[in-house]
Amino acid sequence: MRLTAKTSYAIRALIYLAIMYPGKSPVSIKDVSAEEGISRIYLEQIFNDLKNAGLVKSVRGPRGGYLLAKQPGKINVYEAITAIEGKVSSVGCRLERAGGRTCAQAGRCVSKEVWDEVTRRIQSTLEGFSLGYLAEKAVKKDPGKQRRRASG
């Protein structure tokens, strides 16, 4: 399984929102872009996907921006990944492929059991990391992030 840069950026942006979470003011794309070094245009696409998945909410207007839709401890990395990538799978095989064609190995593929278990374990591991936990780790690694939150 290989995740895209878009997913990596989404998780970084969500961690930034988690660090800013106690504040009542939305965080602008401009601020996230400056702090995380991610293109504003790309962030707009990312936040649109995250909003559609119910992970963030937007506030319009001159002081608008984005807020987490739930407490940081209640959003996990798996949710963020699936918001951007869709279903997570360790391999590309499917019993039924696009167009309704069935895989030639369907019904006799014994390795599918292994890949299904790998996928379940990946999901379980990713679900174990909340944005709240990652935000705490980020502040420990860069205490300046905490000060920027307090001053913002």
DSSP file (Angstrom, degrees, kcal/mol; ACC not computed):
  #  RESIDUE AA STRUCTURE BP1 BP2  ACC     N-H-->O    O-->H-N    N-H-->O    O-->H-N    TCO  KAPPA ALPHA  PHI   PSI    X-CA   Y-CA   Z-CA
    1    1 A M              0   0    0      0, 0.0     2,-0.5     0, 0.0    89,-0.1   0.000 360.0 360.0 360.0 129.7    0.0    0.0    0.0
    2    2 A R        -     0   0    0      0, 0.0     2,-0.2     0, 0.0     0, 0.0  -0.991 360.0-148.7-127.9 125.5    1.4    3.4   -1.0
    3    3 A L        -     0   0    0     -2,-0.5     2,-0.1     1,-0.1    78,-0.0  -0.617  20.1-115.7 -92.6 153.1   -0.3    6.6    0.1
    4    4 A T     >  -     0   0    0     -2,-0.2     4,-1.8     1,-0.1     3,-0.4  -0.338  22.8-111.2 -82.7 164.7   -0.3    9.7   -2.0
    5    5 A A  H  > S+     0   0    0      1,-0.2     4,-2.9     2,-0.2     5,-0.2   0.849 118.2  63.7 -60.3 -34.6    1.3   13.1   -1.1
    6    6 A K  H  > S+     0   0    0      1,-0.2     4,-2.2     2,-0.2    -1,-0.2   0.897 103.0  47.3 -58.2 -41.0   -2.3   14.4   -0.9
    7    7 A T  H  > S+     0   0    0     -3,-0.4     4,-2.3     2,-0.2    -1,-0.2   0.911 110.9  50.9 -68.0 -42.7   -3.0   12.1    2.0
    8    8 A S  H  X S+     0   0    0     -4,-1.8     4,-2.2     1,-0.2    -2,-0.2   0.920 112.3  47.2 -59.5 -44.0    0.2   13.0    3.7
    9    9 A Y  H  X S+     0   0    0     -4,-2.9     4,-2.7     2,-0.2    -1,-0.2   0.886 109.4  54.3 -64.7 -39.2   -0.7   16.7    3.3
   10   10 A A  H  X S+     0   0    0     -4,-2.2     4,-2.5    -5,-0.2    -2,-0.2   0.917 109.4  47.0 -61.6 -43.6   -4.2   16.1    4.6
   11   11 A I  H  X S+     0   0    0     -4,-2.3     4,-2.5     2,-0.2    -1,-0.2   0.909 112.1  50.4 -66.6 -41.2   -2.9   14.4    7.7
   12   12 A R  H  X S+     0   0    0     -4,-2.2     4,-2.1     2,-0.2    -2,-0.2   0.919 112.0  47.9 -60.9 -43.1   -0.4   17.3    8.3
   13   13 A A  H  X S+     0   0    0     -4,-2.7     4,-2.2     1,-0.2    -2,-0.2   0.902 111.7  49.9 -65.1 -41.0   -3.2   19.8    7.9
   14   14 A L  H  X S+     0   0    0     -4,-2.5     4,-2.4     2,-0.2    -2,-0.2   0.888 108.8  51.7 -66.0 -39.0   -5.5   17.9   10.2
   15   15 A I  H  X S+     0   0    0     -4,-2.5     4,-2.3     2,-0.2    -1,-0.2   0.911 108.6  52.2 -62.9 -40.8   -2.8   17.7   12.9
   16   16 A Y  H  X S+     0   0    0     -4,-2.1     4,-1.9     1,-0.2    -2,-0.2   0.927 110.3  47.4 -60.8 -44.3   -2.3   21.5   12.5
   17   17 A L  H  X S+     0   0    0     -4,-2.2     4,-0.6     1,-0.2    51,-0.2   0.872 109.8  54.4 -63.2 -35.7   -6.1   22.0   13.1
   18   18 A A  H >< S+     0   0    0     -4,-2.4     3,-0.6     2,-0.2    -2,-0.2   0.885 106.7  50.5 -66.1 -38.2   -5.9   19.6   16.1
   19   19 A I  H 3< S+     0   0    0     -4,-2.3    -1,-0.2     1,-0.2    -2,-0.2   0.893 116.0  42.5 -63.9 -38.8   -3.1   21.7   17.6
   20   20 A M  H >< S+     0   0    0     -4,-1.9     3,-1.9     1,-0.2    -1,-0.2   0.493  87.0 108.4 -83.2  -3.6   -5.3   24.8   17.1
   21   21 A Y  T <<  +     0   0    0     -3,-0.6    -1,-0.2    -4,-0.6    -2,-0.1   0.793  64.8  61.0 -51.5 -44.8   -8.4   23.0   18.3
   22   22 A P  T 3  S+     0   0    0      0, 0.0    -1,-0.3     0, 0.0    -2,-0.1   0.780  89.5  91.0 -59.9 -21.4   -9.0   24.6   21.6
   23   23 A G  S <  S-     0   0    0     -3,-1.9   127,-0.0     1,-0.1    -3,-0.0  -0.361  71.3-144.7 -71.4 153.6   -9.4   28.0   19.9
   24   24 A K  S    S+     0   0    0      2,-0.1    -1,-0.1    -2,-0.1    -3,-0.1   0.616  73.7  90.8 -91.0 -15.3  -12.9   29.1   18.8
   25   25 A S  S    S-     0   0    0     -5,-0.1    -2,-0.1     1,-0.1    39,-0.1  -0.613  81.1-115.7 -86.0 139.7  -11.6   30.8   15.6
   26   26 A P        -     0   0    0      0, 0.0     2,-0.5     0, 0.0    41,-0.2  -0.328  27.8-119.7 -67.0 156.5  -11.4   28.9   12.3
   27   27 A V  B     -A   66   0A   0     39,-2.6    39,-2.7     3,-0.0     2,-0.1  -0.859  26.3-129.8-101.1 129.6   -7.9   28.4   10.8
   28   28 A S     >  -     0   0    0     -2,-0.5     4,-2.1    37,-0.2     5,-0.2  -0.410  13.7-124.2 -78.7 153.9   -7.4   29.9    7.4
   29   29 A I  H  > S+     0   0    0      1,-0.2     4,-3.0     2,-0.2     5,-0.2   0.861 113.9  60.9 -60.1 -35.8   -5.9   28.0    4.5
   30   30 A K  H  > S+     0   0    0      1,-0.2     4,-2.4     2,-0.2    -1,-0.2   0.919 105.5  46.0 -58.0 -45.1   -3.3   30.7    4.3
   31   31 A D  H  > S+     0   0    0      2,-0.2     4,-2.5     1,-0.2     5,-0.2   0.920 114.0  47.1 -66.1 -44.4   -2.1   29.9    7.8
   32   32 A V  H  X S+     0   0    0     -4,-2.1     4,-2.8     1,-0.2     5,-0.3   0.922 112.7  51.0 -62.1 -43.6   -2.1   26.1    7.2
   33   33 A S  H  X>S+     0   0    0     -4,-3.0     4,-1.7     1,-0.2     5,-0.9   0.922 112.7  45.0 -59.2 -46.7   -0.2   26.7    4.0
   34   34 A A  H  <5S+     0   0    0     -4,-2.4    -2,-0.2    -5,-0.2    -1,-0.2   0.910 117.8  43.1 -66.4 -42.8    2.4   28.9    5.6
   35   35 A E  H  <5S+     0   0    0     -4,-2.5    -2,-0.2     1,-0.2    -1,-0.2   0.892 125.3  31.8 -71.3 -40.3    2.9   26.6    8.6
   36   36 A E  H  <5S-     0   0    0     -4,-2.8    -2,-0.2    -5,-0.2    -1,-0.2   0.530 100.2-123.8-100.0  -7.6    3.0   23.3    6.7
   37   37 A G  T  <5 +     0   0    0     -4,-1.7     2,-0.4    -5,-0.3    -3,-0.2   0.895  61.9 140.7  67.5  39.2    4.5   24.5    3.4
   38   38 A I      < -     0   0    0     -5,-0.9    -1,-0.2    -6,-0.3    -2,-0.1  -0.938  59.5-100.6-117.6 137.8    1.6   23.2    1.3
   39   39 A S     >  -     0   0    0     -2,-0.4     4,-2.4     1,-0.1     5,-0.2  -0.248  23.4-135.1 -55.3 136.4    0.2   25.0   -1.7
   40   40 A R  H  > S+     0   0    0      1,-0.2     4,-2.2     2,-0.2     5,-0.1   0.908 105.9  52.7 -59.9 -43.0   -3.0   26.9   -0.9
   41   41 A I  H  > S+     0   0    0      1,-0.2     4,-1.4     2,-0.2    -1,-0.2   0.916 110.8  46.8 -61.4 -42.8   -4.7   25.6   -4.1
   42   42 A Y  H  > S+     0   0    0      1,-0.2     4,-2.3     2,-0.2    -1,-0.2   0.891 110.0  54.0 -66.2 -39.7   -3.9   22.0   -3.1
   43   43 A L  H  X S+     0   0    0     -4,-2.4     4,-3.4     1,-0.2     5,-0.3   0.864 102.4  57.7 -63.1 -35.9   -5.1   22.6    0.4
   44   44 A E  H  X S+     0   0    0     -4,-2.2     4,-1.8     2,-0.2    -1,-0.2   0.924 109.2  45.2 -59.8 -43.3   -8.5   23.8   -0.9
   45   45 A Q  H  X S+     0   0    0     -4,-1.4     4,-2.0     2,-0.2    -2,-0.2   0.920 114.5  48.8 -64.2 -44.1   -8.9   20.5   -2.7
   46   46 A I  H  X S+     0   0    0     -4,-2.3     4,-2.5     1,-0.2    -2,-0.2   0.937 111.4  48.0 -62.8 -47.9   -7.8   18.6    0.4
   47   47 A F  H  X S+     0   0    0     -4,-3.4     4,-2.5     1,-0.2    -1,-0.2   0.833 107.5  57.0 -65.7 -30.8  -10.1   20.5    2.7
   48   48 A N  H  X S+     0   0    0     -4,-1.8     4,-2.4    -5,-0.3    -1,-0.2   0.936 109.7  44.8 -62.7 -45.3  -13.0   20.0    0.3
   49   49 A D  H  X S+     0   0    0     -4,-2.0     4,-1.5     2,-0.2    -2,-0.2   0.911 114.4  49.0 -63.7 -42.5  -12.5   16.2    0.6
   50   50 A L  H  <>S+     0   0    0     -4,-2.5     5,-2.5     1,-0.2     6,-0.9   0.866 111.4  49.8 -66.5 -36.1  -12.1   16.4    4.4
   51   51 A K  H ><5S+     0   0    0     -4,-2.5     3,-1.5     1,-0.2    -2,-0.2   0.923 108.6  52.0 -67.1 -44.4  -15.3   18.5    4.6
   52   52 A N  H 3<5S+     0   0    0     -4,-2.4    -1,-0.2     1,-0.3    -2,-0.2   0.808 108.8  52.1 -61.4 -29.2  -17.2   16.0    2.4
   53   53 A A  T 3<5S-     0   0    0     -4,-1.5    -1,-0.3    -5,-0.2    -2,-0.2   0.495 116.7-116.1 -85.3  -3.9  -16.1   13.2    4.8
   54   54 A G  T < 5S+     0   0    0     -3,-1.5    -3,-0.2    -4,-0.3    -2,-0.1   0.682  84.3 115.7  79.7  18.2  -17.3   15.2    7.8
   55   55 A L  S   <S+     0   0    0     -5,-2.5    14,-2.7    -6,-0.2    15,-0.5   0.765  78.4  23.5 -90.5 -27.7  -13.9   15.6    9.4
   56   56 A V  E     -B   68   0A   0     -6,-0.9     2,-0.4    12,-0.3    12,-0.2  -0.915  65.8-149.5-131.5 160.8  -13.8   19.4    9.1
   57   57 A K  E     -B   67   0A   0     10,-2.7    10,-2.3    -2,-0.3     2,-0.3  -0.960  17.1-133.8-127.5 151.9  -16.3   22.2    8.9
   58   58 A S  E     -B   66   0A   0     -2,-0.4     2,-0.4     8,-0.2     8,-0.2  -0.754   7.2-157.2-107.9 151.9  -15.9   25.5    7.1
   59   59 A V  E     -B   65   0A   0      6,-2.7     6,-1.8    -2,-0.3     2,-0.1  -0.997  18.2-145.3-124.9 124.3  -16.7   29.0    8.2
   60   60 A R        +     0   0    0     -2,-0.4     3,-0.2     4,-0.2     6,-0.0  -0.411  50.1  56.3 -85.8 162.8  -17.2   31.6    5.5
   61   61 A G  S >  S-     0   0    0      1,-0.2     3,-2.1    -2,-0.1    -2,-0.1  -0.422  99.6 -49.8 111.0 177.3  -16.3   35.3    5.6
   62   62 A P  T 3  S+     0   0    0      0, 0.0    -1,-0.2     0, 0.0    -2,-0.0   0.787 139.7  37.7 -60.9 -29.3  -13.2   37.5    6.2
   63   63 A R  T 3  S+     0   0    0     -3,-0.2    -2,-0.1     2,-0.0    -3,-0.1   0.005  98.2 125.0-107.7  27.0  -12.4   35.6    9.4
   64   64 A G    <   +     0   0    0     -3,-2.1     2,-0.3   -39,-0.1    -4,-0.2  -0.105  18.6 117.4 -80.1 179.4  -13.4   32.3    7.9
   65   65 A G  E     - B   0  59A   0     -6,-1.8    -6,-2.7   -37,-0.1     2,-0.3  -0.978  57.8 -46.7 158.8-146.2  -11.5   29.1    7.6
   66   66 A Y  E     -AB  27  58A   0    -39,-2.7   -39,-2.6    -2,-0.3     2,-0.3  -0.925  35.5-176.5-128.2 148.0  -11.7   25.5    8.9
   67   67 A L  E     - B   0  57A   0    -10,-2.3   -10,-2.7    -2,-0.3     2,-0.2  -0.944  40.1 -96.0-131.9 153.3  -12.3   23.8   12.2
   68   68 A L  E     - B   0  56A   0     -2,-0.3   -12,-0.3   -51,-0.2   -13,-0.1  -0.497  26.5-141.6 -65.8 142.4  -12.2   20.1   13.1
   69   69 A A  S    S+     0   0    0    -14,-2.7     2,-0.3    -2,-0.2   -13,-0.2   0.683  83.7  22.7 -80.1 -18.7  -15.8   18.8   13.1
   70   70 A K  S    S-     0   0    0    -15,-0.5     5,-0.1     1,-0.0    -2,-0.0  -0.874 103.7 -72.1-137.6 169.6  -15.0   16.6   16.2
   71   71 A Q    >   -     0   0    0     -2,-0.3     3,-2.2     1,-0.1     4,-0.3  -0.357  48.4-115.6 -60.7 145.3  -12.6   16.6   19.0
   72   72 A P  G >  S+     0   0    0      0, 0.0    60,-1.5     0, 0.0     3,-1.2   0.823 115.1  58.4 -55.8 -33.5   -9.1   15.7   17.9
   73   73 A G  G 3  S+     0   0    0     58,-0.2    -2,-0.1     1,-0.2    60,-0.0   0.629 102.5  55.3 -71.5 -11.5   -9.2   12.5   20.1
   74   74 A K  G <  S+     0   0    0     -3,-2.2     2,-0.5    56,-0.1    -1,-0.2   0.343  95.2  74.3-104.0   5.3  -12.2   11.3   18.2
   75   75 A I    <   -     0   0    0     -3,-1.2    56,-2.6    -4,-0.3    57,-0.3  -0.980  67.0-164.6-117.6 127.0  -10.7   11.5   14.7
   76   76 A N  B  >  -C  130   0B   0     -2,-0.5     4,-1.5    54,-0.2     3,-0.4  -0.682  32.6-110.2-111.2 167.3   -8.2    8.9   13.7
   77   77 A V  H  > S+     0   0    0     52,-2.3     4,-2.6    49,-0.9    50,-0.2   0.834 114.6  60.9 -63.0 -35.0   -5.7    8.6   10.9
   78   78 A Y  H  > S+     0   0    0     48,-0.8     4,-2.6     1,-0.2    -1,-0.2   0.914 103.4  50.7 -60.6 -41.5   -7.7    5.9    9.1
   79   79 A E  H  > S+     0   0    0     -3,-0.4     4,-1.6     1,-0.2    -1,-0.2   0.904 110.9  49.3 -61.0 -41.3  -10.6    8.3    8.7
   80   80 A A  H  X S+     0   0    0     -4,-1.5     4,-1.1     2,-0.2    -2,-0.2   0.919 111.5  48.4 -65.0 -43.4   -8.3   10.9    7.3
   81   81 A I  H >X>S+     0   0    0     -4,-2.6     4,-3.7     1,-0.2     3,-0.6   0.934 112.0  47.7 -64.2 -46.2   -6.8    8.4    4.8
   82   82 A T  H 3X5S+     0   0    0     -4,-2.6     4,-1.0     1,-0.2    -1,-0.2   0.795 104.4  61.8 -68.8 -25.4  -10.1    7.1    3.6
   83   83 A A  H 3<5S+     0   0    0     -4,-1.6    -1,-0.2    -5,-0.2    -2,-0.2   0.855 120.1  25.5 -64.1 -33.0  -11.4   10.6    3.2
   84   84 A I  H <<5S+     0   0    0     -4,-1.1    -2,-0.2    -3,-0.6    -3,-0.1   0.862 135.6  28.0 -96.4 -45.6   -8.7   11.2    0.6
   85   85 A E  H  <5S-     0   0    0     -4,-3.7     2,-0.2     1,-0.3    -3,-0.2   0.679  92.6-137.5 -94.2 -20.6   -7.8    7.8   -0.8
   86   86 A G     << +     0   0    0     -4,-1.0    -1,-0.3    -5,-0.5    -2,-0.2  -0.618  68.2   8.8  86.2-159.0  -11.1    5.9   -0.4
   87   87 A K  S    S-     0   0    0     -2,-0.2     2,-0.4     1,-0.1    -4,-0.0  -0.263  76.6-131.7 -59.5 136.3  -10.9    2.3    0.8
   88   88 A V        +     0   0    0     31,-0.1     2,-0.3   -10,-0.0    35,-0.1  -0.765  32.1 169.9 -92.2 133.0   -7.5    1.2    2.1
   89   89 A S        -     0   0    0     -2,-0.4    27,-0.1     1,-0.1     3,-0.0  -0.997  37.1-141.1-143.6 144.8   -6.2   -2.2    0.8
   90   90 A S  S    S+     0   0    0     25,-0.4     2,-0.3    -2,-0.3    -1,-0.1   0.761  91.0  22.6 -77.4 -24.4   -2.9   -3.9    1.0
   91   91 A V  S    S-     0   0    0      2,-0.2    -1,-0.1    24,-0.1    28,-0.0  -0.919  75.0-122.8-137.3 164.2   -3.1   -5.2   -2.6
   92   92 A G  S    S+     0   0    0     -2,-0.3     2,-0.1     2,-0.0    -2,-0.0   0.483  71.2 114.2 -87.3  -2.9   -5.0   -4.3   -5.7
   93   93 A C        -     0   0    0      4,-0.0     2,-0.3     2,-0.0    -2,-0.2  -0.401  39.9-179.7 -74.1 147.7   -6.8   -7.6   -6.3
   94   94 A R        -     0   0    0      1,-0.1     9,-0.3    -2,-0.1     3,-0.2  -0.983  35.5-130.6-140.0 148.0  -10.5   -7.7   -6.0
   95   95 A L  S    S+     0   0    0     -2,-0.3     8,-1.8     1,-0.2     2,-0.5   0.880 104.9  33.5 -67.7 -34.7  -12.9  -10.6   -6.4
   96   96 A E  B    S-D  102   0C   0      6,-0.2    -1,-0.2    -3,-0.1     6,-0.2  -0.979  81.9-161.5-123.8 123.7  -15.0   -8.5   -8.7
   97   97 A R    >   -     0   0    0      4,-3.5     3,-1.6    -2,-0.5     4,-0.2  -0.382  39.7 -63.0 -95.4 173.7  -13.3   -5.9  -10.9
   98   98 A A  G >  S+     0   0    0      1,-0.3     3,-0.7     2,-0.2    -1,-0.2  -0.232 123.0  31.3 -54.5 142.2  -14.6   -2.9  -12.7
   99   99 A G  G 3  S-     0   0    0      1,-0.2    -1,-0.3    -3,-0.1     3,-0.1   0.523 127.6 -80.6  83.7   5.9  -17.2   -3.8  -15.3
  100  100 A G  G <  S+     0   0    0     -3,-1.6     2,-0.2     1,-0.3    -1,-0.2   0.509  84.5 147.7  81.6   2.6  -18.4   -6.8  -13.3
  101  101 A R    <   -     0   0    0     -3,-0.7    -4,-3.5    -4,-0.2     2,-0.3  -0.533  42.2-135.2 -73.9 138.6  -15.6   -9.1  -14.4
  102  102 A T  B     -D   96   0C   0     -6,-0.2    -6,-0.2    -2,-0.2    -7,-0.1  -0.731  26.1-101.4 -93.1 142.5  -14.6  -11.6  -11.8
  103  103 A C    >   -     0   0    0     -8,-1.8     3,-1.6    -2,-0.3    -1,-0.1  -0.322  26.2-126.4 -58.8 140.7  -10.9  -12.2  -11.2
  104  104 A A  T 3  S+     0   0    0      1,-0.3    -1,-0.1     3,-0.0    -9,-0.0   0.742 111.0  50.3 -63.0 -22.7   -9.6  -15.4  -12.8
  105  105 A Q  T >> S+     0   0    0      2,-0.1     3,-2.2     3,-0.0     4,-1.0   0.456  79.4 131.8 -94.6  -2.0   -8.3  -16.6   -9.5
  106  106 A A  T <4 S+     0   0    0     -3,-1.6    -4,-0.0     1,-0.3   -11,-0.0  -0.216  73.9  17.4 -54.7 135.9  -11.6  -16.0   -7.6
  107  107 A G  T 34 S+     0   0    0      2,-0.2    -1,-0.3     1,-0.1    -2,-0.1   0.170 128.1  51.2  89.3 -18.8  -12.6  -18.9   -5.4
  108  108 A R  T <4 S+     0   0    0     -3,-2.2     2,-0.8     0, 0.0    -2,-0.2   0.365  72.9 114.2-129.4   3.4   -9.2  -20.6   -5.5
  109  109 A C     <  +     0   0    0     -4,-1.0     3,-0.3     1,-0.2     4,-0.3  -0.674  35.5 178.8 -81.2 108.5   -6.8  -17.8   -4.4
  110  110 A V  S >> S+     0   0    0     -2,-0.8     3,-0.8     1,-0.2     4,-0.5   0.727  75.0  65.0 -82.9 -21.5   -5.4  -18.8   -1.1
  111  111 A S  H 3> S+     0   0    0      1,-0.2     4,-2.1     2,-0.2     3,-0.5   0.713  82.6  78.0 -74.5 -17.7   -3.2  -15.7   -0.7
  112  112 A K  H 3> S+     0   0    0     -3,-0.3     4,-2.7     1,-0.2    -1,-0.2   0.861  87.5  59.3 -58.3 -35.0   -6.3  -13.5   -0.5
  113  113 A E  H <> S+     0   0    0     -3,-0.8     4,-1.9    -4,-0.3    -1,-0.2   0.897 105.9  48.0 -59.7 -41.0   -6.7  -14.6    3.1
  114  114 A V  H  X S+     0   0    0     -4,-0.5     4,-2.4    -3,-0.5    -2,-0.2   0.944 113.0  46.8 -64.4 -48.3   -3.2  -13.2    3.9
  115  115 A W  H  X S+     0   0    0     -4,-2.1     4,-2.4     1,-0.2   -25,-0.4   0.859 109.8  53.6 -66.3 -35.5   -3.9   -9.9    2.1
  116  116 A D  H  X S+     0   0    0     -4,-2.7     4,-2.2    -5,-0.2    -1,-0.2   0.910 110.4  47.4 -63.8 -41.1   -7.2   -9.5    3.8
  117  117 A E  H  X S+     0   0    0     -4,-1.9     4,-2.3     2,-0.2    -2,-0.2   0.899 110.6  51.7 -67.3 -40.5   -5.6  -10.0    7.2
  118  118 A V  H  X S+     0   0    0     -4,-2.4     4,-2.5     1,-0.2    -2,-0.2   0.926 110.3  49.5 -60.0 -44.3   -2.8   -7.5    6.3
  119  119 A T  H  X S+     0   0    0     -4,-2.4     4,-2.5     1,-0.2    -2,-0.2   0.914 110.0  50.4 -61.2 -44.4   -5.5   -5.0    5.3
  120  120 A R  H  X S+     0   0    0     -4,-2.2     4,-2.4     1,-0.2    -1,-0.2   0.898 112.2  47.5 -61.0 -40.6   -7.4   -5.5    8.6
  121  121 A R  H  X S+     0   0    0     -4,-2.3     4,-2.4     2,-0.2    -2,-0.2   0.881 110.4  51.2 -71.3 -37.3   -4.2   -5.0   10.6
  122  122 A I  H  X S+     0   0    0     -4,-2.5     4,-2.6     2,-0.2     5,-0.2   0.950 112.1  47.6 -60.9 -48.3   -3.2   -1.8    8.7
  123  123 A Q  H  X S+     0   0    0     -4,-2.5     4,-2.3     1,-0.2    -2,-0.2   0.929 111.8  49.7 -59.1 -46.7   -6.7   -0.4    9.4
  124  124 A S  H  X S+     0   0    0     -4,-2.4     4,-0.9     1,-0.2    -1,-0.2   0.903 111.7  48.5 -60.9 -42.9   -6.5   -1.3   13.0
  125  125 A T  H >< S+     0   0    0     -4,-2.4     3,-0.8     1,-0.2     4,-0.3   0.936 112.5  47.6 -63.3 -47.0   -3.1    0.3   13.4
  126  126 A L  H >< S+     0   0    0     -4,-2.6     3,-1.2     1,-0.3   -49,-0.9   0.845 107.9  55.9 -65.1 -34.1   -4.2    3.5   11.7
  127  127 A E  H 3< S+     0   0    0     -4,-2.3    -1,-0.3     1,-0.2    -2,-0.2   0.737  97.9  65.7 -68.0 -21.6   -7.4    3.7   13.8
  128  128 A G  T << S+     0   0    0     -4,-0.9     2,-0.7    -3,-0.8    -1,-0.2   0.558  87.7  76.3 -78.4  -8.7   -5.2    3.6   16.9
  129  129 A F    <   -     0   0    0     -3,-1.2   -52,-2.3    -4,-0.3   -51,-0.2  -0.901  66.9-167.8-108.1 109.6   -3.6    7.0   16.1
  130  130 A S  B  >  -C   76   0B   0     -2,-0.7     4,-2.2   -54,-0.2   -54,-0.2  -0.554  32.5-119.9 -90.7 159.7   -5.9    9.9   16.9
  131  131 A L  H  > S+     0   0    0    -56,-2.6     4,-2.6   -59,-1.0   -58,-0.2   0.845 115.1  59.0 -63.8 -33.0   -5.3   13.5   15.8
  132  132 A G  H  > S+     0   0    0    -60,-1.5     4,-2.0   -57,-0.3    -1,-0.2   0.929 106.9  45.6 -61.1 -45.7   -5.2   14.4   19.5
  133  133 A Y  H  > S+     0   0    0    -61,-0.2     4,-2.1     1,-0.2    -2,-0.2   0.928 114.7  47.5 -62.5 -46.4   -2.3   12.1   20.1
  134  134 A L  H  X S+     0   0    0     -4,-2.2     4,-2.4     1,-0.2    -2,-0.2   0.858 109.2  53.9 -66.8 -35.0   -0.4   13.3   17.0
  135  135 A A  H  X S+     0   0    0     -4,-2.6     4,-2.2     2,-0.2    -1,-0.2   0.913 108.2  50.2 -64.3 -42.2   -1.0   16.9   17.9
  136  136 A E  H  X S+     0   0    0     -4,-2.0     4,-2.0     1,-0.2    -2,-0.2   0.922 111.7  48.1 -60.7 -44.0    0.5   16.3   21.4
  137  137 A K  H  X S+     0   0    0     -4,-2.1     4,-2.1     1,-0.2    -2,-0.2   0.899 110.1  52.4 -63.1 -40.8    3.5   14.6   19.8
  138  138 A A  H  X S+     0   0    0     -4,-2.4     4,-2.0     1,-0.2    -1,-0.2   0.900 109.3  48.6 -63.7 -41.2    3.9   17.5   17.3
  139  139 A V  H  < S+     0   0    0     -4,-2.2     7,-0.2     2,-0.2    -1,-0.2   0.872 109.7  52.6 -68.1 -36.6    3.9   20.1   20.1
  140  140 A K  H  < S+     0   0    0     -4,-2.0    -1,-0.2     1,-0.2    -2,-0.2   0.892 113.2  44.1 -64.2 -38.7    6.5   18.1   22.0
  141  141 A K  H  < S+     0   0    0     -4,-2.1    -2,-0.2     1,-0.3    -1,-0.2   0.804 131.6  22.4 -75.3 -29.6    8.8   18.0   19.0
  142  142 A D    >X  -     0   0    0     -4,-2.0     3,-2.2    -5,-0.2     4,-0.5  -0.706  64.6-178.0-139.6  83.7    8.2   21.7   18.2
  143  143 A P  H >> S+     0   0    0      0, 0.0     4,-1.5     0, 0.0     3,-0.6   0.714  78.4  75.4 -58.0 -19.2    7.0   23.7   21.3
  144  144 A G  H 3> S+     0   0    0      1,-0.2     4,-2.5     2,-0.2     5,-0.2   0.804  85.2  63.4 -62.0 -28.6    6.8   26.8   19.0
  145  145 A K  H <> S+     0   0    0     -3,-2.2     4,-1.8     1,-0.2    -1,-0.2   0.898 101.4  50.4 -62.6 -39.3    3.6   25.3   17.6
  146  146 A Q  H <X S+     0   0    0     -3,-0.6     4,-2.2    -4,-0.5    -1,-0.2   0.912 110.7  48.6 -64.4 -42.9    2.0   25.6   21.1
  147  147 A R  H  X S+     0   0    0     -4,-1.5     4,-2.1     1,-0.2    -2,-0.2   0.894 108.9  53.1 -65.0 -39.2    3.0   29.2   21.4
  148  148 A R  H  X S+     0   0    0     -4,-2.5     4,-1.1     1,-0.2    -1,-0.2   0.873 109.3  50.0 -64.3 -34.8    1.7   30.0   17.9
  149  149 A R  H  < S+     0   0    0     -4,-1.8     3,-0.4     1,-0.2    -2,-0.2   0.934 110.2  49.5 -66.3 -45.1   -1.6   28.5   19.0
  150  150 A A  H  < S+     0   0    0     -4,-2.2    -2,-0.2     1,-0.2    -1,-0.2   0.843 115.5  43.2 -64.3 -33.4   -1.7   30.6   22.2
  151  151 A S  H  <        0   0    0     -4,-2.1    -1,-0.2     1,-0.2    -2,-0.2   0.659 360.0 360.0 -86.6 -14.9   -1.0   33.8   20.3
  152  152 A G     <        0   0    0     -4,-1.1    -1,-0.2    -3,-0.4    -2,-0.2   0.459 360.0 360.0 -84.0 360.0   -3.3   33.1   17.4
